[in-house]
Amino acid sequence: KTMKDALNNVNGWVTGLVTIFKSVIVFFVFANILYSTGTNPIGGLIDLVNSFVGGGLAGLLALIVFASFTK
């Protein structure tokens, strides 16, 4: 039971962090639309996905695992 509680605790933390990252990305996208901030959050996301895809099959599997955490 303790291991299950520990995994639930870690899952809760990861879910919280993913929610925070999503909020920050949305904030920067809207801030970049309203003001010329000099940041390019969409380009950063594209570069991140391209780095996974550029890794071949292992990169694609890593992208799938990464995407499964964002549910």
Residue pairs with C-beta under 8 A, 6 or more apart in sequence:
14 69
18 69
18 70
22 70
25 41
25 45
28 37
28 39
28 41
29 41
29 42
31 37
31 39
32 39
32 40
32 41
49 63
51 59
52 59
52 60
52 62
52 63
52 66
53 59
53 60
53 63
55 62
